[in-house]
Amino acid sequence: MKSIKNKLLTGIILINSMMLVGILIFTISFKDIYIKYTSLQLDKFSNEIKVILNESLDENTSNKLLKLTESKGLNLDIYNKEGNLAFKNRMSMNNHMMGKMKNKYEVVDKYYINRDLTSYIIHENSENIEFLSIISSTDDNLYTIVIKTPISSIENSIKIASTFLIIIFIPIIIISIIMAIIFSIKFTKPIRKLNEVTDKISNLDFNERVDIKTNDEIEKLGQSINKLSDKINSSLNDLKYKNDELEVLIKNKEKQENLRREFVSSVSHELKTPITVISGYALGLKSNVAKSYEDREYYIDVIYEESEKMGVLVKDLLDLYKLESKTFSIKKEQINIKDLIIETIRNFEIKIKEKDINVTLNINDIYIYVDKIRIQQVLYNFIDNAIHHIDNKRILNITTYRCKGNLKVSIYNSGENIEDEYLDEIWDSFMRINKSRTYSDNRVGLGLSIIREIINLHDGKCGVLNKKDGVEFWFELKL
């Protein structure tokens, strides 16, 4: 594909070539044009002479004719009706041959200027020179007028004109080619830029901009390309955003479906044990296996305890399902975290006394906007988890403090560290670190999962750290 630059140069060369051909044609035809023009001038001069010859051809008339021919730079011969030379101007006086007109000239060529005028190329035998001449007669036919100019002067004029044209034309060609190169570079530079940007747009790269200041259609085209690039980029971003939304919807739908399956599977698994226990003890009562009053009371207590456990389990399962399926919304209000911790710890007074746990509260009055019920649920699950895993040192520390504009709450209990491989997994639903634990432990791995979902709904963070002789769980919320 030819570049615009090459096309412009080719066009300039063609134009110059046409100009050169035109000059050649003009040079060739210039002789005929010049002869025609000169013939008309000679005819005009001939008419002036006729006016003068209306007077008698005396010395006064001769002087007038001499002045006129000298001013025009022409040769003039006047013959009487007998054909004898009656007048010859000074430009031809070096030739003193006086003779008949018919013996003096030989017609070489004719030029028909118009229907009333014919010019002749004559050869003057006496001077061996060719002239362009106009031959005419006065109205009374007393005189024949021969006005002539040397052909050599015409040829010299043609040669000078042709030389002048060539001298002028060569610099014009050189200048035009140089200007064409400069113009083509300047003209094609913005076009190359346009092409570069459009190529990048075709490859979905919209970072490049057209910055052309030419104050013409090319600048407007560049602005249009920039607008087109912005619109395509915006449309693609919108399309990508919609596509991402669609992918999220699909993933959420798949996630909800997976949650539903997992929920059904987990519920079935976790409820199987208490149902089996309740069923077994109920069958024992029905079969009158428990003979004594004490045995029957024990059976009834077991059935009641298992029912309570099932109630707690079902509640936790429903809470977790709502939180993970994003169908739950929080209702924020301003609370004092110190008051909420004290209120929550009171729910564990019996367990704390039974296990003789040493509780230390390093808490401050810090106000924060949260869902009070759900954050209390977080505190309850953390404290319950700490009490359950506390060791013989029986240390439970709860601390609150400000951290980089956030509220941070930590719950520490003395006890065994969590193996590093389980530090991330403990937040998963139905996760048991010790796979050998039985249902009687009442730890089915829902509490930490519920905590994580509640904290996520508050745009907060939570985590766990192994400390010396214990474990610290923490959560952080924006103030």
Buried (B, 14 or more C-beta within 10 A) or exposed (E): EEEEBEEBBEEBBEEBEEBBEEBEEEBEEBBEEBBBEBBBBBBEBBEBBBEBBEEEBEEEBBEBBBEBBEEBEBBBBBBBEEBEBBBBBEBBEEEEEEEEBEEBBEEEEEBEBEEEBBBBBBBBEBBEBBBBBBBBBBEEEBBBBBBBBBBEEBEEBBEEBBEEBEEEBEEEBEEBBEEBBEBBEEBBBBBEBBEEBBEBBEEEEBEBEBEBEBEEEBBEBBEEBBEEBEEEBEEEEEEEEEEEEEEEEEEEEEBBEEBEEBBEEBBEEBBEBBEEBBEBBBEBBEEEEBEEEEEBEEBBEBBEBBEEBBEEBEEBBEBBBBBBBEEBEBEEEEBBBBEBBEEBBEBBEEBBEEBEBEBEEEBEEBEBEBBBEBBBBBBBBBBBBBBBBBEEEBBBBBBBEEEEEBBBBBBBBBBEEBEEEBBEBBBEBBBBBEEEEEBEEBBBBBBBBBBBBBBBBBEBBBBBBBBEBBBBBBBBBEE
